[in-house]
Amino acid sequence: MCNVGRDKLEEWFPALKGTSWSIESNGTSLYNCLAWAAGETHQRWDSNKGDFWPDENKHKRGIAYLVAAYRAVGFKKCDASDGMTPDEQFDKIVLYCRGSEGTHAARLLDCGRWTSKIGDHEDIEHELPEHLHSGVYGEPFVYMKRKRMQNEKEDKFPAQNPEESPAVASTDELQSGD
């Protein structure tokens, strides 16, 4: 576990300064931001380090492949206004990119705030996706959502089996808007 604390996090993400944000848990390497956004805390998602990856594009990089990974576990693209509006029937996430590389994912909580896992460091709760806009993560780029299971709360997520997940869209479909 590696806790870096408020000062270091505000150094990495200057837009957090002066906003209402909090550290919600200690650091851990058991999961990363990509898994956390999908509601998973039992494994890391990493397409290059031999960790779990939810679709067949395991060793490819880029925002299109990150979108495809979330599609493989039931997420669909949505516009930013929908993606930023809490809805107890949907899990909502935002993907960040720096250039063409997907770098981070955050999840919208039912209270309207966002939760992010910062590398192997702490999980934080923050007001807006833009508060993590930085040279580290780049900027919020794609919003996605998936229907929650009936009677499911935001702190409990269904186990995802990639073999039972919807088909993954092609790169051409991703670039065309949905």
N, C-alpha and C positions, 0 to 999 in steps of 0.2 A: 504494500500500500504506500502511496506517496501523496501526502497532503501538502499542498503548496500554500494555502491560505489566501485570504482576501487581497492582500497587497500584491502578491504575484499575479493573481487572476485579473486584477484591475490593470496591472502592467501589460499583461497579454491582451486584454480586451478593454481598452480605455473607455469605450462607450458605456461600460458598467458603472463608472464613477458617477456618483450623485444620483443613481437610480435605486429603486427598491429591488435588491436581489439578495439571495441568501445561499449559503452552503447547506446542502440537505443531507449529505452523507460523506463518509470518509472515502478516500481513494481506494481503488481496487483494480487489479488487472484481470479479474474474472470476466468482465464484459467491457465493451467500449461504447462510444456514442451511437454507433450504427445499430448495435443490438438494443441498447437502452431505448432508442426512439421506437423500435418495434415492440418494446415491452419485454425484452428478454434480458435476464440477469444471470443465466446459467452458461452462457458461452459468448465468445467474441465473434464479431463478423469482420473478417479481413480477407480480402481477395488475394493478397500476396504473401501472407505469412503462414499459410497452411491451416488457418482457422476455418470455422464454418463460413460458407457463403451460400445463400439461398437459391442460386440458379446456376446454370451451366457456364457462366462467364467468369469463372473463378479467378483467372489470372489477367483479366483485362481491367483497364482503368478508364476513368472518364465519367462524367455526369450521366451519360446515357446508360452505362452499365450499372450505376448506382440506382437509377430509376428502375431499371429492369429487376434488380435484386428486390426492391420493395414491392414491385408488382408481383413477384413470385410468392410473396406472403400476403397478398390480397389488397395492397394499396393501389389506388388509381390517382392520376393527376387531377388537381382541381385548381381553380383560380385563387389568387392570394386572398381576396375578400372572404371566400368560403373557408380557405385553409386557416385563416386567423380568427374565425368565429367559433367559439366553443359549441359543441353539440354532443349531448350524452349518447347519441346513437353511433357516433363515429370516433375513431382514433384519428388524429390529424398530426402530420409531421411537416417539417420544412427541411429541405436539403440545401446545403451550402456548397458553393464551388469557388475555387480560385483558378482563374483561367478556365480550362476545360476539365479540370480535375475535381471530382466530388471529394469534399473534405470533412463534412460534419453533418449530423442530423440532430434535430431537436424535436420534442413532442409537446403539443399543446395540452395543457391540463384543463379539466372542466371548469376551473375557477378563472380561466382566461390568461393564466401565466404560462410560461414555457419552462420545460425541464431539459437540461443538457448534462451529459457526462463529458467531462473535460479530460480526454485521453485516459491515462491510468489514474488520474487525479479525482478530485471530488465531483459529485453530482451537484449541480446548482439549479436554482429556480430563478428565472429572470422575467422581466416584463415584456420584452419584445425581441423577436429574432434579430433585429438590427443591432441589438446590444452586444452581439458576438461578432459583428462585422469587423474584420481585422485582417492583417497580413497573415495571421495564422490560419483562419478558416475561410477568408474571402467574404463572400456575401450570400445572403439568403437567395435562392435561385428557383427552386421548384417546391410547390406545396402539393401534398398528397393526403388522401384519407382512405380509411377502410371501415366497413360496417363492423360494429362490435357484435359479439355474440349476445343473444338475448339474456338479460339480467346480468350482464357483465359490467363491472365497475372499472374505472380508469386504472386502478392499481392491480387489476388482475387481467391478464391477457391470455388468449387461447394458445396452446402449444401449436406451433406451426410445423407441418410436415410438408416439405417442398414437393413430395410426390403427389400430394392432394391439393396443391395450390393451383390457381388459375395459370393458364399458359402465359409465357413471357412474350412480350411484344418484341418485334424486330427493332433494330436501331433506326430504320426508316420510319417506323410508326412512332417511335419516341420523338424523333425530330419533327414530325408532322403535327405534334400538339397533343396527342393522346395515346 
